[in-house]
Amino acid sequence: MPWNKDDYPDSLKNFMAPIRNKAIDIANELLEEGYSESRAISIATAKAKEWGENRHKQIRKKGH
């Protein structure tokens, strides 16, 4: 099931929008490559956090 900015895994809800959107893009690509949803989310979350850190972006919403 592909995700979008309005429908995404609960595990991404506390991320800032740019990080969450990057994770969604990565996860959707991984799903197309045949990864399971849980594995795609795990990999995409790690890669999106790394992407944000490399660009000095805030990763999570304040207080999370």
Contacts in CASP RR format, 6 or more apart in sequence:
PFRMAT RR
TARGET T0000
AUTHOR 0000-0000-0000
METHOD contacts of the structure
MODEL  1
MPWNKDDYPDSLKNFMAPIRNKAIDIANELLEEGYSESRAISIATAKAKE
WGENRHKQIRKKGH
1 31 0 8 1.000
1 37 0 8 1.000
2 28 0 8 1.000
2 31 0 8 1.000
3 9 0 8 1.000
3 24 0 8 1.000
3 27 0 8 1.000
3 28 0 8 1.000
4 24 0 8 1.000
5 17 0 8 1.000
5 20 0 8 1.000
5 21 0 8 1.000
5 24 0 8 1.000
8 20 0 8 1.000
8 23 0 8 1.000
8 24 0 8 1.000
9 27 0 8 1.000
9 37 0 8 1.000
9 41 0 8 1.000
11 41 0 8 1.000
11 45 0 8 1.000
12 20 0 8 1.000
12 23 0 8 1.000
12 24 0 8 1.000
12 41 0 8 1.000
12 45 0 8 1.000
13 20 0 8 1.000
14 60 0 8 1.000
14 61 0 8 1.000
14 64 0 8 1.000
15 23 0 8 1.000
15 48 0 8 1.000
15 59 0 8 1.000
15 60 0 8 1.000
15 61 0 8 1.000
16 57 0 8 1.000
16 58 0 8 1.000
16 59 0 8 1.000
16 60 0 8 1.000
16 61 0 8 1.000
18 52 0 8 1.000
18 57 0 8 1.000
19 48 0 8 1.000
19 49 0 8 1.000
19 51 0 8 1.000
19 52 0 8 1.000
19 57 0 8 1.000
19 59 0 8 1.000
19 60 0 8 1.000
20 48 0 8 1.000
22 47 0 8 1.000
22 48 0 8 1.000
22 51 0 8 1.000
22 52 0 8 1.000
23 41 0 8 1.000
23 44 0 8 1.000
23 45 0 8 1.000
23 47 0 8 1.000
23 48 0 8 1.000
24 44 0 8 1.000
25 44 0 8 1.000
26 40 0 8 1.000
26 43 0 8 1.000
26 44 0 8 1.000
26 47 0 8 1.000
26 48 0 8 1.000
27 40 0 8 1.000
27 41 0 8 1.000
27 43 0 8 1.000
27 44 0 8 1.000
28 40 0 8 1.000
30 39 0 8 1.000
30 40 0 8 1.000
30 43 0 8 1.000
30 44 0 8 1.000
31 37 0 8 1.000
31 40 0 8 1.000
35 43 0 8 1.000
49 59 0 8 1.000
52 59 0 8 1.000
53 59 0 8 1.000
END
